[in-house]
């Protein structure tokens, strides 16, 4: 354990020193600019349906619930407002207790957000 800690400390202390294992391979250098160019290209004009809303603005939806909702393909206020509260409660149950009343509150809040 201590050997890992000491190695990490040394790596942090001497971050500026070039090392062979940190340097990219010659063929990776040629590929790296191409990847950067591909990322720089703007994506096609996204349709309103493909843009995800920030569902965490609804009280009670945090990062964990947001992740579960995205796994269920619920990414917008409109999709959440149309979801059945009973079915959604069953699908979201897991490590934290979620009640049907709480999910109904989320769907109502999503309706209000989608109107705004």
Backbone as a printed PyTorch tensor [residue, N CA C, xyz], in Angstrom:
tensor([[[  0.8140,  -1.1770,   0.0000],
         [  0.0000,   0.0000,   0.0000],
         [  0.8700,   1.2570,   0.0000]],

        [[  1.8780,   1.2740,   0.8540],
         [  2.7290,   2.4560,   0.9390],
         [  3.5100,   2.6830,  -0.3390]],

        [[  3.8610,   1.5930,  -1.0220],
         [  4.6110,   1.7560,  -2.2600],
         [  3.7700,   2.4880,  -3.3150]],

        [[  2.4700,   2.2270,  -3.3410],
         [  1.5850,   2.9250,  -4.2750],
         [  1.4750,   4.4080,  -3.9050]],

        [[  1.3610,   4.6820,  -2.6210],
         [  1.2360,   6.0610,  -2.1620],
         [  2.5080,   6.8440,  -2.4890]],

        [[  3.6560,   6.2500,  -2.2200],
         [  4.9300,   6.9180,  -2.4950],
         [  5.0900,   7.1420,  -3.9970]],

        [[  4.7160,   6.1470,  -4.8160],
         [  4.8170,   6.2870,  -6.2660],
         [  3.9240,   7.4220,  -6.7560]],

        [[  2.6950,   7.5030,  -6.2340],
         [  1.7940,   8.5840,  -6.6380],
         [  2.3430,   9.9430,  -6.2140]],

        [[  2.9230,  10.0120,  -5.0190],
         [  3.4940,  11.2640,  -4.5520],
         [  4.6540,  11.6900,  -5.4380]],

        [[  5.4990,  10.7540,  -5.7940],
         [  6.6450,  11.0590,  -6.6620],
         [  6.1450,  11.5060,  -8.0380]],

        [[  5.1250,  10.8120,  -8.5720],
         [  4.5660,  11.2190,  -9.8640],
         [  4.0130,  12.6340,  -9.8050]],

        [[  3.3580,  12.9840,  -8.7030],
         [  2.8270,  14.3330,  -8.5540],
         [  3.9410,  15.3680,  -8.3940]],

        [[  4.9580,  15.0120,  -7.6430],
         [  6.0470,  15.9530,  -7.3890],
         [  6.8740,  16.2150,  -8.6450]],

        [[  6.9940,  15.2220,  -9.5070],
         [  7.8300,  15.3530, -10.7050],
         [  6.9890,  15.2530, -11.9760]],

        [[  5.8240,  15.8800, -11.9710],
         [  4.9370,  15.8320, -13.1270],
         [  5.5500,  16.4570, -14.3620]],

        [[  6.4560,  17.3800, -14.1720],
         [  7.0490,  18.1310, -15.2620],
         [  8.1630,  17.3810, -15.9760]],

        [[  8.6630,  16.3020, -15.3760],
         [  9.7610,  15.5470, -15.9720],
         [  9.1900,  14.5970, -17.0220]],

        [[  9.6960,  14.6620, -18.2750],
         [  9.1820,  13.7560, -19.3060],
         [  9.6100,  12.3170, -19.0260]],

        [[  8.6910,  11.4090, -19.2730],
         [  8.9840,   9.9860, -19.0950],
         [  8.6050,   9.2580, -20.3640]],

        [[  9.2600,   8.1370, -20.5880],
         [  9.0070,   7.3730, -21.8040],
         [  7.5900,   6.8010, -21.8320]],

        [[  7.0850,   6.3590, -20.6780],
         [  5.7560,   5.7490, -20.6680],
         [  4.6490,   6.7890, -20.8250]],

        [[  4.9500,   8.0660, -20.6320],
         [  3.9520,   9.1160, -20.8140],
         [  3.9360,   9.6540, -22.2370]],

        [[  5.0490,   9.5500, -22.9450],
         [  5.1340,  10.0880, -24.2970],
         [  4.3010,   9.2300, -25.2400]],

        [[  3.5370,   9.8560, -26.1370],
         [  2.7330,   9.0790, -27.0780],
         [  3.6160,   8.3910, -28.1110]],

        [[  3.1700,   7.2580, -28.5700],
         [  3.9000,   6.5320, -29.6080],
         [  3.8780,   7.3560, -30.8850]],

        [[  4.8750,   7.1560, -31.7800],
         [  4.9390,   7.9640, -33.0010],
         [  3.6630,   7.8850, -33.8410]],

        [[  3.0680,   6.7090, -33.9740],
         [  1.8560,   6.6100, -34.7770],
         [  0.6480,   7.1940, -34.0470]],

        [[  0.6890,   7.3120, -32.7240],
         [ -0.3950,   7.9380, -31.9840],
         [ -0.3770,   9.4550, -32.1670]],

        [[  0.8200,  10.0230, -32.3670],
         [  0.9300,  11.4600, -32.5880],
         [  0.2150,  11.8640, -33.8680]],

        [[  0.3000,  11.0340, -34.8960],
         [ -0.3370,  11.3440, -36.1670],
         [ -1.8540,  11.2080, -36.0680]],

        [[ -2.3220,  10.3090, -35.2220],
         [ -3.7500,  10.0760, -35.0830],
         [ -4.3980,  11.1350, -34.2000]],

        [[ -3.6930,  11.6390, -33.2030],
         [ -4.2590,  12.5850, -32.2430],
         [ -4.8200,  13.8470, -32.8960]],

        [[ -4.1320,  14.5100, -33.8300],
         [ -4.7260,  15.7040, -34.4270],
         [ -6.0120,  15.3980, -35.2030]],

        [[ -6.0790,  14.2400, -35.8440],
         [ -7.2730,  13.8910, -36.5940],
         [ -8.4730,  13.7600, -35.6620]],

        [[ -8.2710,  13.1590, -34.4960],
         [ -9.3590,  13.0240, -33.5330],
         [ -9.8060,  14.3930, -33.0410]],

        [[ -8.8660,  15.2820, -32.8080],
         [ -9.2040,  16.6210, -32.3450],
         [ -9.9910,  17.3740, -33.4180]],

        [[ -9.6260,  17.1880, -34.6860],
         [-10.3430,  17.8410, -35.7690],
         [-11.7750,  17.3130, -35.8570]],

        [[-11.9500,  16.0140, -35.6420],
         [-13.2830,  15.4350, -35.7090],
         [-14.1670,  15.9790, -34.5990]],

        [[-13.6210,  16.1820, -33.4290],
         [-14.4000,  16.7060, -32.3120],
         [-14.7890,  18.1620, -32.5450]],

        [[-13.9420,  18.8930, -33.2530],
         [-14.1820,  20.3080, -33.4540],
         [-15.3420,  20.5690, -34.4110]],

        [[-15.6820,  19.5880, -35.2630],
         [-16.7690,  19.7790, -36.2110],
         [-18.0880,  19.8950, -35.4590]],

        [[-18.8980,  20.8710, -35.8020],
         [-20.1960,  20.9920, -35.1290],
         [-21.1250,  19.8710, -35.5670]],

        [[-21.9280,  19.4280, -34.6290],
         [-22.8810,  18.3750, -34.9260],
         [-24.0260,  18.9550, -35.7340]],

        [[-24.7910,  18.0670, -36.3430],
         [-25.9580,  18.5130, -37.1020],
         [-26.9210,  19.2160, -36.1570]],

        [[-27.7360,  20.0900, -36.6890],
         [-28.6890,  20.8520, -35.8800],
         [-29.5920,  19.8820, -35.1290]],

        [[-29.4660,  19.8200, -33.8020],
         [-30.2620,  18.8540, -33.0530],
         [-31.7320,  19.2490, -33.0260]],

        [[-32.5680,  18.2430, -33.1180],
         [-34.0010,  18.5110, -33.0230],
         [-34.3530,  18.7410, -31.5630]],

        [[-35.4310,  19.4490, -31.2690],
         [-35.8060,  19.7100, -29.8800],
         [-36.0300,  18.4400, -29.0750]],

        [[-36.4630,  17.3720, -29.7300],
         [-36.7180,  16.1260, -29.0110],
         [-35.4310,  15.4540, -28.5460]],

        [[-34.2980,  15.7300, -29.2370],
         [-33.0540,  15.0630, -28.8770],
         [-32.2790,  15.8020, -27.7820]],

        [[-32.7250,  16.9770, -27.4010],
         [-32.0340,  17.7400, -26.3660],
         [-32.5640,  17.3130, -25.0020]],

        [[-31.6530,  16.9150, -24.1220],
         [-32.0490,  16.4640, -22.7930],
         [-32.2320,  17.6560, -21.8640]],

        [[-33.2770,  17.5710, -21.0410],
         [-33.5130,  18.6040, -20.0360],
         [-32.7560,  18.2580, -18.7590]],

        [[-32.5180,  19.2750, -17.9430],
         [-31.8860,  19.0600, -16.6440],
         [-32.9750,  18.6910, -15.6360]],

        [[-33.2120,  17.4070, -15.4860],
         [-34.2830,  16.9330, -14.6160],
         [-33.9570,  17.1230, -13.1370]],

        [[-32.7130,  17.4600, -12.8220],
         [-32.3330,  17.6370, -11.4120],
         [-32.9000,  18.9230, -10.8120]],

        [[-33.5060,  19.7760, -11.6460],
         [-34.1380,  20.9800, -11.0920],
         [-35.4160,  20.6130, -10.3370]],

        [[-35.9270,  19.4140, -10.5620],
         [-37.1100,  18.9400,  -9.8470],
         [-36.6550,  18.4210,  -8.4900]],

        [[-37.3110,  18.8840,  -7.4400],
         [-36.9520,  18.4980,  -6.0810],
         [-37.0740,  16.9790,  -5.9170]],

        [[-36.0130,  16.3590,  -5.4310],
         [-36.0090,  14.9170,  -5.1950],
         [-35.2830,  14.1200,  -6.2580]],

        [[-34.9760,  14.7420,  -7.3880],
         [-34.2380,  14.0510,  -8.4460],
         [-32.7830,  14.4970,  -8.3590]],

        [[-31.9530,  13.5640,  -7.9630],
         [-30.5220,  13.8300,  -7.8740],
         [-29.7850,  13.0790,  -8.9670]],

        [[-28.4720,  13.0370,  -8.8800],
         [-27.6780,  12.3690,  -9.9070],
         [-28.0040,  10.8750, -10.0580]],

        [[-28.2520,  10.1870,  -8.9470],
         [-28.5310,   8.7520,  -9.0280],
         [-29.8590,   8.4800,  -9.7260]],

        [[-30.8890,   9.2250,  -9.3600],
         [-32.2020,   9.0450,  -9.9920],
         [-32.1370,   9.4930, -11.4490]],

        [[-31.4040,  10.5690, -11.7220],
         [-31.2490,  11.0430, -13.0920],
         [-30.6160,   9.9620, -13.9640]],

        [[-29.6150,   9.2880, -13.4320],
         [-28.9610,   8.2140, -14.1810],
         [-29.9550,   7.0880, -14.4790]],

        [[-30.7670,   6.7190, -13.4880],
         [-31.7580,   5.6660, -13.6990],
         [-32.8090,   6.0930, -14.7190]],

        [[-33.2260,   7.3580, -14.6610],
         [-34.1990,   7.8480, -15.6260],
         [-33.6360,   7.8230, -17.0410]],

        [[-32.3870,   8.2020, -17.1770],
         [-31.7580,   8.1640, -18.5070],
         [-31.6310,   6.7340, -19.0200]],

        [[-31.3810,   5.7860, -18.1130],
         [-31.3360,   4.3810, -18.5220],
         [-32.7030,   3.9120, -19.0180]],

        [[-33.7580,   4.5420, -18.5220],
         [-35.1190,   4.2200, -18.9550],
         [-35.5550,   5.1000, -20.1370]],

        [[-34.6020,   5.8250, -20.7270],
         [-34.8330,   6.7180, -21.8720],
         [-35.7950,   7.8520, -21.5470]],

        [[-35.7500,   8.3360, -20.3330],
         [-36.5180,   9.5170, -19.9310],
         [-35.5100,  10.6320, -19.7150]],

        [[-35.4510,  11.5520, -20.6880],
         [-34.4410,  12.6120, -20.6380],
         [-35.0330,  14.0060, -20.6770]],

        [[-36.3240,  14.1260, -20.9430],
         [-36.9340,  15.4510, -21.0280],
         [-38.0970,  15.5650, -20.0510]],

        [[-38.4930,  16.8010, -19.7850],
         [-39.6410,  17.0340, -18.9070],
         [-40.9060,  16.4320, -19.5140]],

        [[-41.0380,  16.5390, -20.8190],
         [-42.2180,  16.0150, -21.4990],
         [-42.3240,  14.4970, -21.3310]],

        [[-41.1970,  13.7980, -21.4880],
         [-41.1990,  12.3380, -21.3250],
         [-41.5250,  11.9440, -19.8890]],

        [[-40.9890,  12.6880, -18.9300],
         [-41.2660,  12.3880, -17.5270],
         [-42.7260,  12.6830, -17.1890]],

        [[-43.2760,  13.7390, -17.7470],
         [-44.6640,  14.0820, -17.4410],
         [-45.6390,  13.0540, -18.0090]],

        [[-45.2690,  12.3840, -19.0900],
         [-46.1370,  11.3840, -19.7110],
         [-45.9600,   9.9920, -19.1190]],

        [[-44.9660,   9.8020, -18.2720],
         [-44.6920,   8.4850, -17.6980],
         [-45.7500,   8.1200, -16.6640]],

        [[-46.0680,   6.8290, -16.5870],
         [-47.0100,   6.3200, -15.5900],
         [-46.2780,   6.2240, -14.2560]],

        [[-46.8140,   6.8500, -13.2220],
         [-46.1400,   6.9270, -11.9220],
         [-45.9540,   5.5430, -11.2970]],

        [[-46.9600,   4.6760, -11.3900],
         [-46.8580,   3.3440, -10.7770],
         [-45.7670,   2.5070, -11.4450]],

        [[-45.7560,   2.4990, -12.7690],
         [-44.7570,   1.7280, -13.5130],
         [-43.3590,   2.2830, -13.2690]],

        [[-43.2480,   3.5940, -13.2920],
         [-41.9510,   4.2320, -13.0950],
         [-41.4070,   3.9660, -11.6940]],

        [[-42.2820,   3.9380, -10.7060],
         [-41.8650,   3.6470,  -9.3310],
         [-41.2680,   2.2580,  -9.2380]],

        [[-41.9080,   1.2860,  -9.8720],
         [-41.4000,  -0.0900,  -9.8540],
         [-40.0400,  -0.1930, -10.5250]],

        [[-39.8570,   0.5280, -11.6160],
         [-38.5930,   0.4760, -12.3580],
         [-37.4770,   1.2020, -11.6210]],

        [[-37.8080,   2.2180, -10.8320],
         [-36.7870,   2.9980, -10.1360],
         [-36.4020,   2.4380,  -8.7770]],

        [[-37.1970,   1.5170,  -8.2460],
         [-36.8740,   0.9750,  -6.9250],
         [-35.5020,   0.3210,  -6.9630]],

        [[-34.7710,   0.5230,  -5.9070],
         [-33.4220,  -0.0120,  -5.8440],
         [-32.8440,   0.2290,  -4.4710]],

        [[-31.7170,   0.9040,  -4.4380],
         [-31.0130,   1.1300,  -3.1810],
         [-31.7000,   2.1720,  -2.2990]],

        [[-32.5140,   3.0320,  -2.9000],
         [-33.1810,   4.0560,  -2.1040],
         [-34.6890,   3.9030,  -2.2320]],

        [[-35.4110,   4.1560,  -1.1560],
         [-36.8720,   4.0090,  -1.2090],
         [-37.5070,   5.1390,  -2.0240]],

        [[-38.3510,   4.7570,  -2.9640],
         [-39.0610,   5.7240,  -3.7970],
         [-40.5390,   5.3700,  -3.7390]],

        [[-41.3620,   6.3530,  -3.3650],
         [-42.7910,   6.1030,  -3.2520],
         [-43.5220,   6.5720,  -4.5150]],

        [[-44.7170,   6.0460,  -4.6970],
         [-45.5460,   6.4340,  -5.8280],
         [-45.8970,   7.9180,  -5.7270]],

        [[-46.1410,   8.3930,  -4.5180],
         [-46.4720,   9.8130,  -4.3210],
         [-45.3140,  10.7070,  -4.7540]],

        [[-44.0920,  10.2990,  -4.4570],
         [-42.9230,  11.0960,  -4.8350],
         [-42.8100,  11.1520,  -6.3630]],

        [[-43.0160,  10.0010,  -7.0210],
         [-42.9170,   9.9640,  -8.4840],
         [-44.0540,  10.7770,  -9.1110]],

        [[-45.2340,  10.7260,  -8.5250],
         [-46.3410,  11.5550,  -9.0330],
         [-45.9880,  13.0390,  -8.9170]],

        [[-45.3360,  13.4120,  -7.8180],
         [-44.8780,  14.7970,  -7.6580],
         [-43.8850,  15.1820,  -8.7390]],

        [[-42.9970,  14.2420,  -9.1000],
         [-42.0230,  14.5070, -10.1620],
         [-42.7180,  14.7050, -11.5000]],

        [[-43.7240,  13.8580, -11.7900],
         [-44.4140,  13.9800, -13.0770],
         [-45.1920,  15.2970, -13.1560]],

        [[-45.7890,  15.7140, -12.0320],
         [-46.5020,  16.9930, -12.0150],
         [-45.5410,  18.1650, -12.1820]],

        [[-44.4050,  18.0930, -11.5060],
         [-43.3930,  19.1520, -11.6560],
         [-42.8510,  19.1790, -13.0850]],

        [[-42.7100,  18.0190, -13.7030],
         [-42.2470,  17.9580, -15.0790],
         [-43.2670,  18.5770, -16.0310]],

        [[-44.5750,  18.3710, -15.7480],
         [-45.6200,  19.0040, -16.5600],
         [-45.5000,  20.5200, -16.4910]],

        [[-45.2940,  21.0290, -15.2900],
         [-45.1540,  22.4750, -15.1060],
         [-43.9160,  23.0040, -15.8370]],

        [[-42.8180,  22.2590, -15.7550],
         [-41.5730,  22.6770, -16.4260],
         [-41.7260,  22.6300, -17.9420]],

        [[-42.4420,  21.6280, -18.4600],
         [-42.5860,  21.5270, -19.9190],
         [-43.5010,  22.6290, -20.4610]],

        [[-44.4180,  23.1310, -19.6370],
         [-45.2840,  24.2500, -20.0560],
         [-44.4930,  25.5490, -20.1160]],

        [[-43.5360,  25.6830, -19.2350],
         [-42.7710,  26.9370, -19.1340],
         [-41.8150,  27.1300, -20.2850]]])
